[in-house]
């Protein structure tokens, strides 16, 4: 019986770059944590917030991580304040029905904190 999956699906033969339904995936890697995988729109959003240009390959240096954490926390606080203002005004908050920036950013922020503690960088696309 022939192999039921395409050849690239076999262990060790994964296609590059990572893709999901035609969309790029970001696979953030570090020596201090396991891999963190995000769809392209969400990974790009986080990279823009921390001042990185979204690209297929990149690095967040350990020295840049404290500022990245501050930038992410500031963006989360702004989104939560905006949601609270809308709720106080009685407006429907469509963003509250989906996944919030806080929920998307917390695993990445945890990765950055662990990397700071272990003095290592975060890379993607390598």
KETI-842203 format. One record per residue: z, x, y of N, C-alpha, C in turn; residue in three letters. Coordinates in steps of 0.02 Angstrom, whole numbers. Each point is the difference from the previous one (the first is absolute). Example, Ala and Ser with C-alpha at 12.3 -4.5 7.8 and 13.67 -1.06 7.14 Angstrom:
<atoms>
+--------+--------+--------+--------+--------+--------+--------+--------+--------+-----+
:    nzz :    nxx :    nyy :   cazz :   caxx :   cayy :    czz :    cxx :    cyy : res :
+--------+--------+--------+--------+--------+--------+--------+--------+--------+-----+
:    390 :    660 :   -284 :      0 :    -45 :     59 :      0 :     45 :     60 : ALA :
:    -36 :    -18 :     53 :      3 :     42 :     59 :     37 :    -39 :     55 : SER :
+--------+--------+--------+--------+--------+--------+--------+--------+--------+-----+
</atoms>
This chain:
<atoms>
+--------+--------+--------+--------+--------+--------+--------+--------+--------+-----+
:    nzz :    nxx :    nyy :   cazz :   caxx :   cayy :    czz :    cxx :    cyy : res :
+--------+--------+--------+--------+--------+--------+--------+--------+--------+-----+
:      0 :     42 :    -59 :      0 :    -42 :     59 :      0 :     45 :     62 : UNK :
:    -43 :    -15 :     49 :     -2 :     42 :     61 :     62 :     -8 :     42 : UNK :
:     13 :     50 :     40 :     56 :      0 :     47 :     -6 :    -60 :     46 : UNK :
:     52 :    -43 :      6 :     -6 :    -61 :     39 :      2 :      9 :     76 : UNK :
:     18 :     59 :     24 :      4 :     11 :     73 :    -52 :     51 :     21 : UNK :
:    -19 :     -2 :     63 :    -47 :     52 :     24 :     30 :     69 :     -8 : UNK :
:    -43 :     51 :     -2 :     23 :     68 :    -11 :     50 :     23 :     52 : UNK :
:     -8 :    -21 :     64 :     46 :     23 :     52 :     70 :    -28 :     -9 : UNK :
:      8 :    -53 :    -41 :     66 :    -31 :     -9 :     44 :     39 :    -47 : UNK :
:    -27 :     49 :    -36 :     39 :     39 :    -46 :     48 :     46 :     38 : UNK :
:     55 :     16 :    -31 :     51 :     42 :     32 :    -31 :     65 :     24 : UNK :
:     16 :     18 :     62 :    -24 :     62 :     28 :    -69 :     -3 :     31 : UNK :
:    -34 :    -57 :     -6 :    -67 :     -6 :     27 :     -4 :    -51 :     56 : UNK :
:     52 :     -9 :     37 :      0 :    -51 :     53 :    -51 :     18 :     54 : UNK :
:    -34 :    -50 :     28 :    -49 :     14 :     52 :     33 :     22 :     65 : UNK :
:    -35 :     36 :     41 :     24 :     21 :     66 :    -50 :    -24 :     52 : UNK :
:     19 :    -23 :     59 :     68 :    -15 :     19 :     24 :    -63 :    -33 : UNK :
:     65 :    -10 :      1 :     28 :    -61 :    -29 :    -29 :    -60 :     35 : UNK :
:    -18 :    -51 :    -37 :    -28 :    -60 :     30 :     26 :    -61 :    -38 : UNK :
:      5 :    -54 :     36 :     23 :    -63 :    -29 :    -43 :    -55 :     30 : UNK :
:    -40 :    -32 :    -41 :    -45 :    -53 :     24 :    -41 :     23 :     59 : UNK :
:    -26 :     61 :     -3 :    -42 :     25 :     53 :     38 :     27 :     60 : UNK :
:     66 :     -3 :     -1 :     41 :     25 :     55 :     33 :     65 :    -21 : UNK :
:      8 :     43 :     49 :     34 :     63 :    -13 :     74 :    -11 :     -9 : UNK :
:     30 :     39 :    -42 :     73 :      1 :     -8 :     27 :     65 :     27 : UNK :
:     56 :     -3 :     34 :     35 :     60 :     19 :     52 :     15 :    -54 : UNK :
:      0 :     62 :    -24 :     50 :     22 :    -49 :     38 :     56 :     33 : UNK :
:     59 :    -17 :     27 :     42 :     49 :     34 :     40 :     37 :    -53 : UNK :
:      1 :     67 :      4 :     34 :     41 :    -50 :     47 :     49 :     34 : UNK :
:     55 :     14 :    -35 :     46 :     52 :     23 :     36 :     29 :    -61 : UNK :
:     31 :     57 :     10 :     38 :     31 :    -55 :     68 :    -32 :     -8 : UNK :
:     22 :    -38 :     51 :     67 :    -29 :     -1 :      2 :    -71 :    -28 : UNK :
:    -58 :    -33 :     -5 :     -1 :    -70 :    -22 :    -58 :    -12 :    -46 : UNK :
:     -1 :    -60 :    -28 :    -59 :    -21 :    -37 :    -56 :    -19 :     48 : UNK :
:    -59 :    -12 :    -26 :    -57 :    -19 :     42 :     10 :    -70 :     30 : UNK :
:    -26 :     -9 :     59 :      2 :    -65 :     34 :    -72 :    -20 :     13 : UNK :
:    -20 :    -57 :    -27 :    -70 :    -23 :      5 :     -2 :    -61 :     45 : UNK :
:    -47 :      1 :     48 :    -10 :    -56 :     47 :    -74 :    -14 :      8 : UNK :
:    -17 :    -63 :     11 :    -68 :    -17 :     18 :    -17 :     32 :     67 : UNK :
:    -64 :     12 :     12 :    -23 :     35 :     60 :     24 :    -32 :     65 : UNK :
:     -5 :    -66 :      9 :     22 :    -28 :     65 :     74 :     13 :     15 : UNK :
:     41 :     -3 :    -51 :     72 :      9 :     10 :     18 :     74 :     10 : UNK :
:    -31 :     43 :    -40 :     11 :     72 :      9 :    -25 :     24 :     68 : UNK :
:    -58 :    -26 :     21 :    -27 :     19 :     65 :     45 :    -23 :     57 : UNK :
:     28 :    -60 :     -7 :     46 :    -25 :     51 :     60 :     46 :      8 : UNK :
:     30 :     21 :    -55 :     57 :     44 :      3 :    -19 :     68 :     29 : UNK :
:    -58 :     26 :    -20 :    -21 :     64 :     26 :    -11 :     -3 :     76 : UNK :
:    -30 :    -54 :     24 :    -10 :     -7 :     73 :     67 :     -3 :     37 : UNK :
:     48 :    -35 :    -29 :     65 :     -6 :     32 :     33 :     68 :      8 : UNK :
:     -8 :     44 :    -50 :     32 :     66 :      4 :    -44 :     52 :     36 : UNK :
:    -56 :    -23 :     27 :    -42 :     44 :     39 :    -50 :     41 :    -40 : UNK :
:    -14 :    -21 :    -61 :    -49 :     34 :    -42 :    -64 :    -41 :     -1 : UNK :
:    -56 :     35 :      0 :    -64 :    -34 :     -5 :    -12 :    -17 :    -73 : UNK :
:    -13 :    -64 :    -17 :    -14 :    -17 :    -70 :    -61 :     39 :    -25 : UNK :
:      8 :     31 :    -57 :    -53 :     40 :    -30 :     10 :      1 :    -75 : UNK :
:    -52 :     23 :    -36 :      6 :      1 :    -73 :     47 :     55 :    -24 : UNK :
:     13 :     51 :     41 :     47 :     53 :    -17 :     44 :     15 :     60 : UNK :
:     62 :     17 :    -13 :     44 :     18 :     56 :     68 :     23 :    -23 : UNK :
:     41 :     16 :     51 :     67 :     26 :    -14 :     47 :    -22 :     56 : UNK :
:     61 :    -16 :    -18 :     54 :    -10 :     48 :     48 :     58 :    -12 : UNK :
:      5 :     45 :     48 :     44 :     57 :     -7 :     73 :    -20 :      5 : UNK :
:     42 :     35 :    -35 :     72 :    -14 :      1 :     27 :      1 :     72 : UNK :
:    -25 :     45 :     41 :     24 :      5 :     69 :    -18 :    -61 :     42 : UNK :
:    -53 :    -37 :    -20 :    -22 :    -59 :     37 :     33 :    -64 :    -24 : UNK :
:     36 :      3 :    -55 :     27 :    -61 :    -31 :     55 :    -34 :     40 : UNK :
:     46 :     35 :     34 :     50 :    -36 :     39 :    -32 :    -43 :     55 : UNK :
:    -51 :     26 :     33 :    -35 :    -40 :     51 :    -38 :    -58 :    -32 : UNK :
:    -29 :     12 :    -58 :    -36 :    -54 :    -36 :     48 :    -56 :    -18 : UNK :
:     60 :     17 :    -22 :     50 :    -51 :    -15 :     20 :    -40 :     62 : UNK :
:      8 :     35 :     56 :     17 :    -35 :     63 :    -57 :    -47 :     21 : UNK :
:    -62 :     23 :     -7 :    -58 :    -41 :     19 :     -5 :    -62 :    -44 : UNK :
:     10 :      8 :    -65 :     -2 :    -57 :    -46 :     56 :    -50 :     16 : UNK :
:     61 :     25 :     12 :     56 :    -44 :     15 :    -13 :    -38 :     66 : UNK :
:    -28 :     34 :     49 :    -16 :    -33 :     64 :    -52 :    -56 :    -10 : UNK :
:    -51 :     13 :    -40 :    -51 :    -51 :    -14 :     30 :    -59 :    -37 : UNK :
:     45 :     13 :    -47 :     33 :    -54 :    -37 :     43 :    -42 :     47 : UNK :
:     38 :     33 :     43 :     43 :    -35 :     48 :    -42 :    -44 :     47 : UNK :
:    -57 :     27 :     23 :    -45 :    -39 :     44 :    -26 :    -62 :    -36 : UNK :
:    -21 :      8 :    -63 :    -26 :    -57 :    -37 :     54 :    -53 :    -11 : UNK :
:     62 :     23 :    -16 :     54 :    -48 :    -11 :     19 :    -35 :     65 : UNK :
:     -1 :     35 :     57 :     16 :    -30 :     64 :    -53 :    -53 :     18 : UNK :
:    -63 :     16 :    -12 :    -54 :    -48 :     14 :      7 :    -62 :    -45 : UNK :
:     17 :      9 :    -62 :      9 :    -56 :    -46 :     59 :    -43 :     23 : UNK :
:     54 :     32 :     24 :     58 :    -38 :     24 :    -18 :    -39 :     63 : UNK :
:    -38 :     29 :     45 :    -22 :    -35 :     61 :    -41 :    -61 :    -17 : UNK :
:    -45 :      7 :    -48 :    -41 :    -57 :    -21 :     42 :    -54 :    -32 : UNK :
:     49 :     21 :    -40 :     44 :    -50 :    -32 :     41 :    -36 :     52 : UNK :
:     25 :     36 :     50 :     40 :    -31 :     53 :    -42 :    -48 :     41 : UNK :
:    -64 :     14 :      8 :    -45 :    -43 :     39 :    -27 :    -58 :    -43 : UNK :
:     17 :     -1 :    -64 :    -22 :    -53 :    -44 :    -71 :      8 :    -24 : UNK :
:    -29 :     58 :     10 :    -68 :     13 :    -23 :      0 :     20 :    -73 : UNK :
:    -55 :    -16 :    -33 :     -9 :     20 :    -70 :    -16 :     75 :     -1 : UNK :
:     34 :     36 :    -43 :    -13 :     72 :     -7 :    -36 :     11 :    -66 : UNK :
:    -67 :      5 :      5 :    -40 :      9 :    -61 :     16 :     66 :    -35 : UNK :
:     18 :     51 :     39 :     15 :     65 :    -29 :     63 :     -3 :    -44 : UNK :
:     46 :    -45 :     17 :     62 :     -6 :    -38 :    -13 :    -27 :    -70 : UNK :
:    -56 :    -35 :     -9 :    -16 :    -28 :    -65 :    -26 :     54 :    -48 : UNK :
:    -25 :     55 :     26 :    -27 :     54 :    -42 :     51 :     56 :     -8 : UNK :
:    -25 :     57 :    -20 :     42 :     59 :     -8 :      9 :     33 :     68 : UNK :
:     61 :     11 :     20 :     13 :     28 :     66 :    -11 :     76 :      0 : UNK :
:     -6 :     27 :     60 :     -7 :     72 :      7 :     62 :     34 :    -29 : UNK :
:     58 :    -29 :      9 :     62 :     29 :    -26 :     -5 :      8 :    -77 : UNK :
:    -23 :    -53 :    -33 :     -6 :      2 :    -73 :    -51 :     52 :    -23 : UNK :
:    -54 :      7 :     37 :    -52 :     49 :    -18 :     23 :     71 :     15 : UNK :
:     37 :     10 :     54 :     17 :     67 :     23 :     61 :     30 :    -35 : UNK :
:     46 :    -42 :    -25 :     62 :     27 :    -29 :    -11 :     50 :    -57 : UNK :
:    -45 :    -13 :    -48 :    -11 :     51 :    -52 :    -26 :     66 :     29 : UNK :
:    -44 :     -4 :     50 :    -27 :     60 :     31 :     56 :     36 :     39 : UNK :
:     42 :    -38 :     34 :     55 :     30 :     37 :     49 :     34 :    -48 : UNK :
:     13 :    -32 :    -57 :     44 :     31 :    -50 :    -31 :     66 :    -25 : UNK :
:    -65 :      0 :    -10 :    -34 :     61 :    -22 :      9 :     55 :     53 : UNK :
:     -8 :    -18 :     63 :      8 :     50 :     54 :     71 :     27 :      2 : UNK :
:     49 :    -44 :     -7 :     71 :     22 :      1 :     14 :     49 :    -58 : UNK :
:    -25 :    -16 :    -59 :     11 :     44 :    -57 :    -35 :     67 :      9 : UNK :
:    -58 :     -2 :     31 :    -36 :     63 :     13 :     36 :     42 :     52 : UNK :
:     30 :    -31 :     50 :     40 :     38 :     48 :     58 :     34 :    -35 : UNK :
:     34 :    -37 :    -44 :     58 :     27 :    -36 :    -20 :     58 :    -46 : UNK :
:    -61 :     -2 :    -26 :    -23 :     52 :    -46 :    -49 :     49 :     32 : UNK :
:    -10 :     -6 :     65 :    -43 :     46 :     38 :    -70 :      7 :    -31 : UNK :
:    -33 :    -58 :    -10 :    -69 :      2 :    -26 :    -44 :    -49 :     39 : UNK :
:    -64 :      8 :     -7 :    -49 :    -40 :     37 :    -24 :    -59 :    -42 : UNK :
:    -34 :    -48 :     34 :    -34 :    -55 :    -33 :    -75 :     11 :      9 : UNK :
:    -37 :     -6 :    -53 :    -73 :      8 :      2 :    -32 :    -62 :    -30 : UNK :
:    -64 :    -10 :     16 :    -39 :    -52 :    -32 :    -72 :     24 :     -7 : UNK :
:    -33 :    -25 :    -51 :    -70 :     16 :    -11 :    -14 :     68 :    -29 : UNK :
:     50 :     34 :    -24 :    -11 :     66 :    -30 :     16 :     -1 :    -74 : UNK :
+--------+--------+--------+--------+--------+--------+--------+--------+--------+-----+
</atoms>
